[in-house]
Amino acid sequence: MTAHAQETSLQELERAWLDEAIKFATDNVANGGGPFGALVAKDGEIVAIAHNKVTTNLDPTAHAEVNAMRDACQQLGTFSLEGCILITSCEPCPMCLSSALWARVDRIVFAADRHDAAVAGFDDRKFYELFEKKPDEVWPTTIEHLDLPNRTAPFDAWLAKTDRIDY
């Protein structure tokens, strides 16, 4: 198969996965949940698929992307999603984007964007904007650094641990 044919095939597969994530999100709305769906794929196969469970689990971190990545890590037996693609019905919010970066996914593919989400009442554009500004100037949450003498004790213990698993 030529490189162009492989790329076309992958794009078609990603479109099919994206359609599945959108359908999963739409079905979740019909079942009383939020309008977000995501999946993690690796080597041409879906590893995990999830929807938003923020209100059902009373968990503000239970976004579809986070739920899909958590499940994928369990399915794959690893905390690293290198080699994986995160497919999501909507552009990941800053929390989900950060989680995907920590998980080290190779790619993120999404359909609706942050502006589409805002129209539906899910306006996280202000969170994106926060990261462009200094926390002490405009953030709604106060962030304070206290310089304690033992502030690096956990890191010192980590570095001294010979059987640590780096991530």
C-alpha positions as CSV (number, residue, x, y, z in Angstrom):
1,M,0.0,0.0,0.0
2,T,1.4,3.4,-0.9
3,A,1.9,6.1,1.7
4,H,-0.9,8.1,0.1
5,A,-3.3,5.2,0.3
6,Q,-2.3,4.5,3.9
7,E,-2.9,8.2,4.8
8,T,-6.3,8.1,3.0
9,S,-7.2,4.9,4.8
10,L,-6.2,6.4,8.2
11,Q,-8.3,9.5,7.4
12,E,-11.3,7.4,6.5
13,L,-10.9,5.3,9.7
14,E,-10.6,8.5,11.8
15,R,-13.7,9.9,10.2
16,A,-15.6,6.6,11.0
17,W,-14.3,6.8,14.6
18,L,-15.3,10.4,14.9
19,D,-18.8,9.5,13.7
20,E,-18.9,6.9,16.4
21,A,-17.8,9.3,19.1
22,I,-20.5,11.8,17.9
23,K,-23.2,9.1,17.9
24,F,-22.0,7.9,21.4
25,A,-22.3,11.5,22.7
26,T,-25.7,12.0,21.1
27,D,-27.0,8.7,22.6
28,N,-25.6,9.9,26.0
29,V,-27.8,13.0,25.8
30,A,-30.8,10.8,25.1
31,N,-29.9,8.8,28.3
32,G,-29.7,11.9,30.5
33,G,-26.0,12.6,30.2
34,G,-23.8,15.3,28.6
35,P,-23.2,15.8,24.9
36,F,-19.6,14.6,24.7
37,G,-18.1,11.3,23.5
38,A,-14.5,10.2,23.0
39,L,-12.5,7.1,22.1
40,V,-8.9,6.0,22.1
41,A,-7.6,3.9,19.2
42,K,-4.4,2.1,18.7
43,D,-3.1,0.1,15.7
44,G,-6.4,0.6,13.8
45,E,-8.6,-0.7,16.6
46,I,-10.7,1.1,19.2
47,V,-9.3,0.4,22.7
48,A,-11.9,2.4,24.7
49,I,-14.9,4.5,24.2
50,A,-16.6,6.7,26.8
51,H,-19.0,9.6,27.3
52,N,-19.2,12.5,29.7
53,K,-20.2,11.4,33.3
54,V,-19.8,14.7,35.1
55,T,-23.4,14.9,36.4
56,T,-24.1,11.2,36.7
57,N,-20.9,10.6,38.8
58,L,-20.9,14.0,40.4
59,D,-17.3,14.3,39.2
60,P,-16.1,17.5,37.5
61,T,-13.2,15.6,36.0
62,A,-15.3,12.8,34.4
63,H,-15.2,14.3,30.9
64,A,-15.5,11.9,28.0
65,E,-11.8,12.3,27.0
66,V,-10.6,11.6,30.5
67,N,-12.9,8.6,30.9
68,A,-11.8,7.2,27.6
69,M,-8.1,7.6,28.5
70,R,-8.6,6.1,31.9
71,D,-10.3,3.1,30.4
72,A,-7.7,2.8,27.6
73,C,-4.9,2.8,30.2
74,Q,-6.6,0.0,32.0
75,Q,-7.2,-2.0,28.8
76,L,-3.6,-1.6,27.7
77,G,-2.1,-2.1,31.2
78,T,-0.1,1.1,31.0
79,F,-0.2,4.8,32.0
80,S,1.3,5.8,28.7
81,L,-0.9,6.1,25.6
82,E,2.0,6.5,23.2
83,G,0.9,5.2,19.8
84,C,-2.7,6.0,20.5
85,I,-5.1,8.5,18.9
86,L,-7.7,10.4,21.0
87,I,-10.9,10.9,18.9
88,T,-13.4,13.2,20.5
89,S,-16.8,14.7,19.5
90,C,-15.7,18.1,20.7
91,E,-12.4,20.0,21.0
92,P,-10.8,19.0,24.3
93,C,-11.1,21.5,27.1
94,P,-7.8,22.6,28.8
95,M,-8.1,19.8,31.4
96,C,-8.6,17.1,28.8
97,L,-5.9,18.5,26.6
98,S,-3.5,18.5,29.5
99,S,-4.5,15.0,30.4
100,A,-3.9,13.9,26.8
101,L,-0.5,15.5,26.9
102,W,0.4,13.7,30.1
103,A,-0.9,10.5,28.6
104,R,1.4,11.1,25.6
105,V,-1.2,10.4,23.0
106,D,0.2,10.7,19.5
107,R,-2.8,12.6,18.0
108,I,-6.0,14.3,18.9
109,V,-8.9,14.5,16.4
110,F,-12.1,16.4,17.2
111,A,-15.3,17.5,15.5
112,A,-17.1,20.4,17.2
113,D,-14.9,23.2,18.5
114,R,-14.9,25.4,21.6
115,H,-17.2,27.9,20.0
116,D,-19.7,25.2,19.0
117,A,-19.7,24.1,22.7
118,A,-20.2,27.6,23.9
119,V,-23.4,28.0,21.8
120,A,-24.7,24.9,23.6
121,G,-23.9,26.4,27.0
122,F,-20.5,24.7,27.6
123,D,-18.3,27.8,27.4
124,D,-14.8,26.9,28.4
125,R,-13.2,29.6,26.3
126,K,-12.5,31.6,29.4
127,F,-10.3,28.7,30.7
128,Y,-8.3,28.8,27.5
129,E,-7.9,32.5,28.0
130,L,-6.7,32.1,31.6
131,F,-3.6,30.3,30.5
132,E,-2.7,33.2,28.3
133,K,-2.6,35.5,31.4
134,K,-0.7,35.7,34.6
135,P,-2.6,33.9,37.4
136,D,-2.2,36.7,39.9
137,E,-3.8,39.2,37.6
138,V,-7.0,37.6,36.4
139,W,-7.6,34.1,37.6
140,P,-10.7,33.5,39.7
141,T,-8.8,31.2,42.0
142,T,-6.0,32.4,44.1
143,I,-2.7,30.5,43.7
144,E,-0.1,31.0,46.4
145,H,3.4,29.5,46.7
146,L,4.6,28.9,50.2
147,D,8.4,28.3,50.3
148,L,8.8,25.6,53.1
149,P,12.2,24.2,53.9
150,N,11.0,20.6,53.3
151,R,9.2,21.5,50.0
152,T,11.3,19.1,48.0
153,A,11.2,16.1,50.4
154,P,8.7,14.1,48.3
155,F,10.9,14.6,45.2
156,D,14.1,13.8,47.1
157,A,12.4,10.5,48.3
158,W,11.4,9.8,44.7
159,L,14.9,10.4,43.3
160,A,16.4,8.1,46.0
161,K,13.9,5.3,45.2
162,T,15.8,2.8,43.1
163,D,12.7,0.9,41.9
164,R,10.7,3.9,40.8
165,I,8.7,3.8,37.5
166,D,9.5,7.0,35.6
167,Y,6.7,8.7,33.8
